[in-house]
Structures are given as structure tokens and as C-alpha cells.
Amino acid sequence: MSKQTQKIKMKLKKNDIVIVVRGKKEDRGKTGKIKRILPGKNRLVVEKLHIVKEYVRANPQKNIQGGIVDREGTIPAACVMYYCSECEQGVRIGYKLSENSKQRICKKCGVVFD
């Protein structure tokens, strides 16, 4: 299996708040909520970040008007970090084993995320 098709385990989940640490200058330092995760490509779709233009063809059957539409593009998972509200910055995620469950924690302050 090559590196491009290899699935990488992500510690991030849908609806997590992340901060962009690398990438386009206008997106760097901004925070947003994860809308979708693409684990096969190791990429994320983050709400209101990495806006790209999409050219849409008109489709009268589906009642879609053609034209240029703005939508969120994908961001590599390596370019974002989980945003800890306690630390107010991007942090790495660790795990803490409790009696019956595994909880995600902040590596800096130790706050349990979920």
C-alpha cells in the first residue's frame, strides 16, 4: 500500500473546533468547525475556511442555476490543530483511559474534551 492510499488514524472528529497553522495566508490563524473528514485522503473540510470557486453547470431537472459558486475546499489534516478553549491556542491531543472509556485530553492543560 502506498503512502497516498494509506489510511491514517486521525484524533480529530466532526464538529471539533480547529485552528489553521499552515496554508494560505488569509486562512492562517483562523478557527473553524470541522464539517467533513476524508480519511482516505487525510484531508478535512472546515467551515468558512479555504473558500474556492466552483463552476456549476445549470440543471433544470434539479432546479439548479448555473454560475460561479463559493464553497469550502479541503485542507490537509497536518495543517490544522485542535483549538483548546482553556489554552486559547492550538494543542496536541492525548488520550486518558478511564474505567470503561478512552477520553481525549489537551496535552498542555489536561482538560478533557469529550
N, C-alpha and C positions, 0 to 999 in steps of 0.2 A: 504494500500500500504506500503510495507516495505521500509526501507531506501535504500537498494541496487537497487531497481527498480524505485525509485522516481527520476523524472527529476528535476535537479537543474538548475536554470537560471544562465547562465554564462555571464559575462560582456566582455569576450574575443571573438574575431571574427577571422575568417580565414584570413591569411596573416598579423596578428598582430605580432610584434616582442616581444618575452617574454624572461625572464631570469629565469633559474632554481635555486630555493632557497633551495630545499631539494631533496634528492635522491642519486643516485650513485655518488661516489667521483669524477669520471672522467667527469661527466656532470655538477656538481655543479658550479655555477658561469658563465656558458656559456650562450650565447644568440642564439636564432634561430627563424625562422618564422614558424607560425602555418600552417601546411598543411591540417589537418583534425580535426574536433571536433566530439567526440562521446558523446552527451549529456545524453544518457540513462545510460552510464557507468561513466559519469563525468570524462572523460579522453581526452587527446589531443595527436596528432601525431605532433611532432616538427621536422623540417627539420635538418638533420645531428646530432641529439641527440638521446640518448638511443638506440644505434645500437645493434640489436640482430641477432643471426644466425638463418636462416630458412633453413630447409632441404627440397629441392624441388625434386619431382619425375619427371623423363623425360616424356614428352608427345609429340610423333612425329606428332600428328594431329595438335597441336598448335605450332609446331616448337620450343618447349621449351627443353633446355638441362638440365638434372638433375644435382644436386650437392648442395653445401652449398652456400647460398646467404646471404649477409648482407642487412638488411633493418631496417627502423626506427620502434621502438616499441612504445607503448602508455605510456604516463606519466599522473599521476593523476593531475587534474586541480588545486588542492590545493598546488602542489609542484612548481608552476610557478607564476611569477608576470609579469605584463605588464612592458616593458622596456621603460622608458621615455628618449628620446634623450637629452632633456634640462637638466634634473637632473642627467643623466648618471647612473641611478640605477633603481631597481625595485620599482614600486609605485602602490598604490591602485587607482582604477578608480572610479570617481564620475560622476554625471550627472548634466548638466546645461540645464534648459529649456529656449529656446529662443521663439520667436513669434510662429513659426509653427513646430519646431522640437526639439528633445532632443539630446544633444551633450554630448559625453564622454569627461571628463577633467581629468587632473592629480590632485590628492588631495594635492600634495606638492607645485607645482609651478603654477597650474591653467591653463596650456596650453591646448588648445582644440585639441583633437586627430583627429577627422574626421569632 
